[in-house]
């Protein structure tokens, strides 16, 4: 018989930190609002939720690492919005944010969920912040809740 492990989507007592970029906050505030709403709708307690703001997406991994290392959180949700401009700056910031968030997960064992929108233009970013393609903040929070519950089964 095969053993199958799956995390459910019940927040219960999950302690979750959200790291959100202030840069492009006209998009990231929508991501944050949806993440918090998702946490609450799945049974989360606001007292178990912490939000930390960074200047930009490049700084998200540093704050995520400190939060994950603190031992206070079951997961860290990372939210940001990087929109391609006319220079290669987009590539550097997007790559380092993605790589850094992934490294935090692997180094600490705390799920760090990548909810950073990388978009070619403002329209794409708005679509992924709730307009046409759902909300990446809500999806990231759902992934965090599921991972918290899955990892509890693995321990």
N, C-alpha and C positions, 0 to 999 in steps of 0.2 A: 504494500500500500504506500502511495506517495504522500509525503507530508507537504502540505501547501501552506505557506504563511502569507497573510495579507493584512495590511493595516486598514482600519476602518476610518470613517470620517467624523468621529466623535471627539471633540476637543477635550472633554472631561477636565482633568486638572493639568493639562499641558501648559507649561510655562514657555512662552514664545516671545522672542525679541524680533522687532522689525527694524531694519536699518534702511533708511530712505534718504535719497539724494535730494537736496534742496535745488540743485540746478535743474532747470526745466520743470519747476514745481507746478506749473499749470497742467502738467501731465502726471507727475508723481503724486500729487495730492489725491488724484482719482484712484491711483493704484493703492495708496494707503487706505483710503476710505473703504475700498472694496475688500482689502485684506482684513481690516478690522471687522467689517460686516460679516464676512465669511467665518471668521473666528467665533463671533457671537452666535451666528445662526447654527453653528455646529456644537453649541453648548459651552463655549468658552466663557471664562470669568475675566472681566476687565482687569481685575487685580493681578492676574497672571500674565498680563500683556505689557511689554515695554517697547517704546518707540524711541529710536535714536536717529537724529538728523545729521547728515554729513554735508559738506559743501558741494560735493559732486560724486559721480559714480566711481571715479578712480579711488576715492577714499573709503568706499564701502568695505573692502576686505579688511582693512586695518581695524575698523570698529567691530566688524563681525568676528574677527579673531579674538579681540578682548572679551566680547560678550560670550563667545563659545568657551573660552578658557576659564571664565568666571565660575563655571559649574552651576550657575543659577538658571540656565535655560535648556529646554529639551530640543529646541530648534531655533534657527535664526533665518528669517525671511529677508532677502536683500532686494530692495526695489530702487530702480533708477530709470532714467531715460536718456539715451545717447542718440542724437540725431546727426546723420552724416552732413558734413559741411563741404566746403570746397578744398579742404586740405586733408592730409593723412592723419590729423589729430584724432578723428573718429576711430580709426583702426587701432591706434595705440591705447586709447582709453577703453574701448570695448574689449580688446584682447586682455588687457591687464585686469580689468574688473572680473571678467569671466574666469581667468586663470586663478586669480586671488581667491575668489569665492569658492572655487573647487578645492583649492589647497587647504582652506580653512576646514572644510568638511573632512578631508582626509587626515589632516594633522590632529584634529580634536575628536573625531568620531561623532560630532554634533552635526546633524543635517543642516546645511546652509543652502537654502533654496535660491536659485537664480531667477529672480523676477525683474531683471533689468531689460527694458525694451531697447533693442537696437534697431533703428529705423532709418531708411533712406531719406525720409522727409517727414514733415510735421503731420501730414494726413495719415500716414502709416502709424505713427505714434499714437495719434488720437484714436484710430480704429482699434488699436490693441489696449487702449486704456478705457474701453467700455463702449465705443461707438458702434463698431461693426463686428469685431472679432472677439467678443467677450472682454474680460478684463484680466490682464496678466497678474495683477495684484491678488485677485480672488483665486486664480489658478495656483499661484505660488503658495498662498496660505493653505489651500486644500492639500497641496503636495506636502507641506510641512506637517499638517495634522496626520496625514496618512503615514508619513515616515516615522513620526514619534510613536505611533501605535504599532507599526511594524517592528521597530527596533526594540520595543518592550517585549515582543514575542521572541526575539532572537537572543536576548540576554539570558 
